[in-house]
Amino acid sequence: MQKYILGVDIGTGSVKAVAVNLSGQAFTSAKKHYPVMQPETGFAEQDLELIWQAFLDCIQNVITQLGAPPEAISLSCAMHSLILADSAGKPLTNMINWADTRSAAIAEKLRFSADGENLYTQNGTPVYSIMPLSKIIWFKQNQEAIFNQTAKFISVKELIWFRLFSQFQVDYSIASATGLFNIVDFRWNKSTLKLVGIEENKLSEPVNT
């Protein structure tokens, strides 16, 4: 059996896993879909357990086909997701994905405020509803009880990483898409966190991709 690397992409509508040999040629793959739920106008949520199971199933599918585990696994993931979780990593909400627009009014007001340009300059992302920044503010304003229970504001990639390695870590690329991360010094932006109303310990440790 030839050695291979397994690339796994956690996308909006499915998980895809592709086996690539050490010469860079893809030769086996697996894919599993899951739905997007829209319980209210503007909401776009997904069941984390379906995503987790799809992740496991795709990896197992490829390993079963090839009869051997990979040399390494590389993960990629859709950006801008948000999960409110407790300190044990248990989700308190569904995953809020990039297409969710419930925080559109919050984002627009902030984007055109005195803070908007500073946020863009420091964090590298204009303020839109796609970003966890505005979604977190929405929860603070509209679901205060859940907001106050939350120990970690994380993405789906961070949740999967935590389930695999029991560590809350986020790579720079995912962090840079939150609207909370200073892209100059590669740290959570303290002034942005103050604006949102959360402490740095509510976020994962940023690490090199």
C-alpha positions as a printed NumPy array, in Angstrom:
array([[  0.   ,   0.   ,   0.   ],
       [  1.418,   3.383,  -1.003],
       [  1.785,   6.057,   1.654],
       [ -0.671,   8.932,   1.516],
       [ -1.776,  12.206,   3.095],
       [ -5.477,  12.697,   3.815],
       [ -6.925,  16.125,   3.088],
       [-10.255,  16.835,   4.782],
       [-12.406,  19.856,   3.941],
       [-15.269,  20.809,   6.262],
       [-17.487,  22.775,   3.914],
       [-20.856,  24.476,   4.128],
       [-22.799,  21.551,   2.695],
       [-20.52 ,  18.555,   3.116],
       [-17.273,  17.08 ,   4.351],
       [-14.875,  15.931,   1.642],
       [-11.853,  13.704,   2.23 ],
       [ -9.212,  13.089,  -0.447],
       [ -6.225,  10.748,  -0.28 ],
       [ -3.123,  12.157,  -1.978],
       [  0.051,  10.146,  -2.515],
       [  3.46 ,  11.57 ,  -1.678],
       [  3.86 ,  12.69 ,  -5.299],
       [  0.773,  14.889,  -4.946],
       [ -1.667,  12.748,  -6.937],
       [ -5.218,  12.315,  -5.603],
       [ -6.487,   8.77 ,  -5.942],
       [ -9.303,   8.054,  -3.456],
       [-12.026,  10.223,  -1.927],
       [-15.178,  10.273,   0.183],
       [-17.953,  12.817,   0.688],
       [-20.925,  13.207,   3.01 ],
       [-23.592,  15.921,   2.933],
       [-25.562,  17.666,   5.69 ],
       [-28.292,  20.336,   5.566],
       [-28.489,  24.018,   6.467],
       [-31.415,  24.89 ,   8.749],
       [-33.297,  28.196,   8.553],
       [-35.546,  28.321,  11.636],
       [-36.186,  32.046,  11.112],
       [-35.708,  34.552,   8.315],
       [-32.019,  35.383,   8.012],
       [-30.879,  32.453,  10.143],
       [-28.49 ,  29.818,   8.756],
       [-27.655,  27.096,  11.269],
       [-26.207,  23.599,  11.114],
       [-26.246,  20.565,  13.38 ],
       [-22.749,  20.102,  14.772],
       [-23.224,  16.414,  15.46 ],
       [-24.078,  15.782,  11.802],
       [-20.908,  17.618,  10.769],
       [-18.798,  15.722,  13.318],
       [-20.211,  12.386,  12.186],
       [-19.641,  13.275,   8.524],
       [-16.032,  14.138,   9.397],
       [-15.494,  10.767,  11.085],
       [-17.327,   8.825,   8.373],
       [-15.306,  10.336,   5.523],
       [-11.999,   9.584,   7.224],
       [-13.074,   6.031,   8.037],
       [-14.382,   5.533,   4.496],
       [-11.009,   6.38 ,   2.95 ],
       [ -9.054,   4.31 ,   5.477],
       [-11.359,   1.342,   4.839],
       [-10.951,   1.685,   1.07 ],
       [ -7.166,   1.802,   1.327],
       [ -6.673,  -0.608,   4.205],
       [ -4.203,   1.639,   6.032],
       [ -4.201,   4.945,   7.937],
       [ -2.686,   8.097,   6.404],
       [  0.756,   9.464,   7.203],
       [ -0.894,  12.752,   8.167],
       [ -4.216,  14.585,   7.954],
       [ -4.605,  18.163,   6.706],
       [ -7.747,  20.133,   7.601],
       [ -9.439,  23.002,   5.808],
       [-12.726,  24.595,   6.765],
       [-15.29 ,  27.173,   5.7  ],
       [-14.639,  30.458,   7.501],
       [-16.874,  32.722,   9.62 ],
       [-18.745,  30.046,  11.603],
       [-19.656,  30.622,  15.248],
       [-20.462,  28.211,  18.061],
       [-21.148,  29.177,  21.657],
       [-19.76 ,  26.424,  23.896],
       [-19.201,  25.687,  27.568],
       [-15.79 ,  25.085,  29.148],
       [-15.962,  21.367,  28.318],
       [-16.498,  22.131,  24.637],
       [-20.201,  21.24 ,  24.724],
       [-22.095,  23.399,  22.21 ],
       [-24.789,  25.662,  23.636],
       [-26.033,  26.546,  20.136],
       [-26.131,  25.116,  16.66 ],
       [-23.312,  26.24 ,  14.406],
       [-24.096,  29.665,  12.949],
       [-22.58 ,  29.621,   9.469],
       [-21.293,  32.361,   7.162],
       [-24.658,  32.805,   5.404],
       [-26.479,  33.853,   8.591],
       [-27.625,  37.491,   8.367],
       [-29.399,  37.961,  11.708],
       [-26.726,  40.474,  12.754],
       [-26.932,  42.573,   9.562],
       [-28.312,  45.686,  11.288],
       [-25.663,  45.456,  14.023],
       [-22.894,  45.071,  11.455],
       [-24.094,  47.987,   9.336],
       [-24.342,  50.323,  12.329],
       [-20.862,  49.356,  13.517],
       [-19.339,  49.541,  10.035],
       [-20.358,  53.187,   9.646],
       [-19.554,  54.182,  13.225],
       [-16.406,  55.904,  14.487],
       [-15.037,  52.45 ,  15.381],
       [-15.654,  50.937,  11.954],
       [-12.538,  52.233,  10.192],
       [-10.303,  51.34 ,  13.144],
       [-11.67 ,  47.802,  13.171],
       [-10.948,  47.448,   9.468],
       [ -7.444,  48.926,   9.771],
       [ -6.411,  46.737,  12.702],
       [ -8.265,  43.521,  11.935],
       [ -8.215,  43.549,   8.138],
       [-11.899,  42.793,   7.669],
       [-14.789,  45.196,   7.074],
       [-17.679,  44.66 ,   9.469],
       [-20.426,  42.53 ,   7.913],
       [-22.942,  40.035,   9.284],
       [-20.806,  37.193,   7.925],
       [-18.276,  37.764,  10.716],
       [-18.319,  36.217,  14.21 ],
       [-17.726,  39.743,  15.587],
       [-21.247,  40.919,  14.762],
       [-22.806,  37.525,  15.549],
       [-21.374,  37.605,  19.081],
       [-22.829,  41.082,  19.614],
       [-26.199,  39.768,  18.382],
       [-26.17 ,  37.036,  21.025],
       [-25.221,  39.551,  23.699],
       [-28.16 ,  41.753,  22.747],
       [-30.757,  39.08 ,  21.962],
       [-29.895,  35.907,  23.889],
       [-28.172,  37.227,  26.983],
       [-28.641,  34.052,  29.037],
       [-26.778,  31.906,  26.5  ],
       [-24.174,  34.646,  26.022],
       [-23.485,  34.704,  29.772],
       [-23.208,  30.898,  29.942],
       [-20.654,  30.795,  27.144],
       [-17.086,  29.88 ,  28.052],
       [-15.8  ,  29.771,  24.462],
       [-16.78 ,  31.47 ,  21.211],
       [-15.349,  29.144,  18.557],
       [-15.622,  27.988,  14.952],
       [-16.498,  24.504,  13.738],
       [-12.832,  23.844,  12.965],
       [-11.913,  24.711,  16.552],
       [-14.613,  22.406,  17.898],
       [-13.355,  19.489,  15.816],
       [ -9.775,  20.264,  16.875],
       [-10.877,  20.294,  20.515],
       [-12.62 ,  16.934,  20.154],
       [ -9.489,  15.455,  18.613],
       [ -6.829,  16.982,  20.88 ],
       [ -8.642,  18.505,  23.908],
       [ -7.168,  21.942,  23.177],
       [ -8.891,  25.176,  22.224],
       [ -6.649,  26.422,  19.416],
       [ -7.334,  28.365,  16.234],
       [ -5.05 ,  28.861,  13.257],
       [ -4.22 ,  32.377,  12.113],
       [ -6.254,  32.073,   8.909],
       [ -9.519,  31.221,  10.692],
       [ -8.804,  33.805,  13.413],
       [ -8.192,  36.511,  10.8  ],
       [-11.736,  36.051,   9.474],
       [-13.445,  36.666,  12.825],
       [-13.091,  40.453,  12.923],
       [-11.539,  40.053,  16.384],
       [ -7.927,  39.339,  15.416],
       [ -5.18 ,  41.911,  14.912],
       [ -3.498,  40.889,  11.657],
       [ -0.415,  42.998,  12.38 ],
       [  0.716,  41.431,  15.661],
       [ -1.174,  38.11 ,  15.341],
       [ -3.064,  38.494,  18.613],
       [ -6.668,  38.934,  19.619],
       [ -7.393,  42.643,  19.442],
       [ -8.011,  43.866,  22.992],
       [ -9.864,  47.005,  21.912],
       [-12.188,  44.946,  19.704],
       [-12.846,  42.464,  22.502],
       [-13.71 ,  45.368,  24.809],
       [-16.125,  46.7  ,  22.193],
       [-17.788,  43.29 ,  21.844],
       [-17.82 ,  42.688,  25.595],
       [-15.783,  39.496,  25.967],
       [-12.454,  38.578,  27.541],
       [ -9.567,  36.99 ,  25.65 ],
       [ -9.99 ,  33.756,  27.633],
       [-13.328,  33.286,  25.872],
       [-11.423,  32.643,  22.628],
       [ -9.046,  29.92 ,  21.492],
       [ -5.27 ,  30.25 ,  21.501],
       [ -4.104,  31.553,  18.083],
       [ -1.446,  29.328,  16.493],
       [  0.519,  29.285,  13.255],
       [ -1.306,  27.575,  10.417]])
